Structure formats: structure tokens, C-alpha cells
């Protein structure tokens, strides 16, 4: 993460609007994609950095631009940069009453960035549709899907966002054990509970728990593709 000179601005959404051009593409994007079948061998680290869909890249780039302009930090998609996204969400929350459109811009851009941080850390693939409520990030090393845009919508409003699928979609056989694990986490105030950085931490805990259960069943090398979530 690089710190740069911030600029004075009260606009919490302007610099995050649609990118003029997509983020740079990885040459691997032009290569043939593997089939949807599960892979029995663990993927290389490089597979975590395969290009996201153009729409996700554009929105995440908008988040990067705004954070650089407003807070003077250049986001690099590492988990510790999510503290800046937390602050952006807090500032935008104060604007919602006066400018409802702020929420639409922030939840899309910050949601795409949060999803990319998670995807690059744990592996996975986006499943998109024309409706943002139907977006999913499908993890690869464990069976878990969710909508990062919905997560940021909840962070903006400090309440569950019905229909946005911000909750974790799990294998029914694993749900009870994972819900018990998450229920054991310490209680925190709503602002912290819904914050993007906290959501990342919860995903990390969930992934560790699911991986441990898979390893105990001899399934440590199983990988999931979007086809497994359909």
C-alpha cells in the first residue's frame, strides 16, 4: 500500500464512478479456460489472480481511485487496505439521507473491491448477472458463496439487506457446524460487525473451519468451480 497526497473533497462517490477504461488485463485471460469439473490437484498461487470480469475490474478500479483521491492511499488489494474502505463506507453513510444515489455507487465499487480482496486471498470466481442482487463470489477451496456488494450495502445501512444474498451460502451438511463456529465469535457493535474488514475476517475464519473439516474427510485437494454452485 502506497500513501500519496490526498485531495480535499466532500464528494464520497464522484471519483468512484465507472472507470474510463477497465483495469489492465492479464495475458492469461486469452488462454483456454479449464472445464467446470473439480480439480483434484491444488491450484497454483497464480490461479488466484486470474482476471475478474470486466465489470468487477471497472468497479474495483473506481474504489481505488476514490480512496486515492480522498484519503491519500493507493489500494493494492491486500487485506489491510480494507480499513480505508471501512472509512469510505462510514463517510458515505452520513450522506445517504441527503443523497440516496451515494449508496448505489459506494456499494457497487466497494463491494467489487472487497470481493476482489477476498478472491485473491482465498481463490474463487465471480458469477454475475445484470442484477447486482444476484452477483456471487464463489470460493474455490471451500464450498461457500456470497454477494460482496450485498455485504457493503449492509455496512452502509447497518442492517441486513434482504434479497442481496450477503449471507454465506454453504453445503447444508456443513451449515450447522459453521453457524456454531461463527456464533461463538465475540459480539461487537453494528459498525464493526458490518464493516468490510470484519467481513473479510469472518470469511477467513469460515474458510479455515471448512478446510479443517474437509481435511478430516480426506477432501483437502477438492476444488469448486462456479458450476458446482448452480
N, C-alpha and C positions, 0 to 999 in steps of 0.2 A: 504494500500500500504506500503510495506516494502522496505527500502533502503538498498542495500548491496554494497559491494565493487566492483566498475566497473573494467573491464579489458581493457587494451589498444588494440584496433583493428581497422583496416581500412576497414574491410570487412563488408559491410552493408547487406549481405544476408546469409553468411555461417552458422551462428548459428540458422537461421530460417528455414533451410531445413527440410524436412519431419521428424517428430518425430520418434524416435526409437520405441516408443510404444505409444498407444493412451493415452489421459488423463484418469484419473480414472473414472469409470462408476458408475452411481447412481443405487442402487438396484431397483429403480422404473422402470428401463429400461426393466426388465424381467416381469413386470406386464402387464396384458392385456391392450391394448390401447383403449381409448374410440372411438366410431364411429365418422364419419366425420360430423354428424349433429351439428348444432349450439346448444350451451348450453344456457339456459335461466337464469341460476344462475351464478353469477360471480365466476370465478375460485379462488381457494385458492392461496396465495402467492407462495406456493410450486410449483404450476404448471409452474411458470415462469422459474424454474430451472431444468426442466426435461432434460435429456441428449440430447445434439445436436448430429447429425450424426457423426460417427467416423471420417470421412474426415474433417469435420469442427473442431472437437476437436484437431486433429493432427496439422492442420494448425495454429489454435489459440495458441496451445502449442509452436509451433515454434516461433511465435511472442513473447510470454512470455520469452522464452529462450534468444532470441536475445536482447531484451530490458534489461534483467538482466545482460547479458554479457557486452553490450556496454555502458549502461547508469547507471547501478547500482541500478535499481529499479525493484522490484518484482510486476508485474501487478496482480491485483486481480479482474479484470473485473468490476471495478467501473468506472463511467463516468469520474472522474477526472484523471484517468490514461491515457486518450486519448491524453493528452498533450505530453506524451512520444512517442506515435505513430505518432503524428504530426511531431516531430523532426526526427524520423526514416525516414519518408517519405521525408522530406527536404534533409536529408543527402543522401538518395538513389537517389533523383532527380539529384544530382550533378554527380552521377556515370553513369547515363543512357547513356550518349554519348560514354563512353568508354566500358561499359559492359551492353549490352542490356538485358542480362538474369537477371540482378538485378531486373528489373521491374516485371518480371514474378513471382519471388519469393516473393518480397515485397507485391505486390498487393494481392496475394493469402493469405499470412499469416496475414497481417494487415487487409485485408478485412474480413477474418474469425473472427478475434478478434473484430473489430468494430461491426460486426453483432451480435456477442455474447453479447457484452455490451448492445446493443440496445434490443436484445431479452430478456435478463434478467431484464432489466429495465421496459419494456412495455408489455412483453408477446408476444409469436408468435412461429412460426415453420419454419424450413428451408425446401425448396423444391429444390432438387439437381438433376443434370444430369451429364453425362460425360463431358459436355461442360461447362466450367466456365462462359461463357457469359450467360448461361441460368439459373444460380443459382438465387434463390429468397429467401428473408426473408419475410414471410407473417405474418403481425401483427394480433394479436388475438382480441384485444379490439376495434380496428377500422379497416375499410377496406382500407388497404394500403400495397403494396408490392414493393420491390426494390432489387437491387443486391448490397450488400455492397462491393463486390470485384470490381465491376464497379466503385463505388464511390472512392475507393482508387486508381484505375487506373487513374481516372480524377485528383486526387490530385497529382499524380506523374507527370502528363503531363500538368497540369494547363489548361485543355481544356476539353470540352465534349468528352466522349468516345462513339462514335457511335456504336450501336449494343450491348452494355454492360448493358443496362437497369438500369443505375444508377438513372434515374428519378423515381418519385413516380407514381405508378400505382394506380389510385383512382376510386371510383364509379363515372361514368360520371355525375351523379346528384350533386355530391359534388365538382367536379373539379373546376368550375369557382370560387366559394367562397373561396376555399383553395388557388388557384393560386393568387387571390387578396390579401389574408392574407399574403402569402409569399412575394409577390411583394412589400408589404408595409415595409418589413424589411430594415434596413439601408444598404446602399451599402458599400462593403468592398473590399480590394484588392484581387486579384485572389488567392494568397497564403492562405489567411484566408478563403475565400469563399469555396474553395475546401477541406480545412483541415478536417480530420476525426472528430475532436472535434466540428467543426462548423456543420458538417453534423448531428452529434448527437443532437446538439441544435435545428437544424431545424426540425428534427424528433419529438423532444419534443414539439415544438410549433405546429406542424401539428397534433399530437395526441391530444393535449389539444383542438384545434379548432374542430376537428372531434368529440371528446367526447361531447363537449358542444352542437354541432348540434344534435347528437344522443339523448342526454338527453332531449333536447327540443322536440324531436319527440317521447319521451317515449320509446326509444330503448337502454337505458343506459346499460341493462344487456345482450344485444345480444353479442355473441362471434362468431368469424370467425375461420374456420379451413382451411387447405390447399385445401380441396375440394371446398370451396367457391370461390377459385381463379382460378379454372380450367375452 
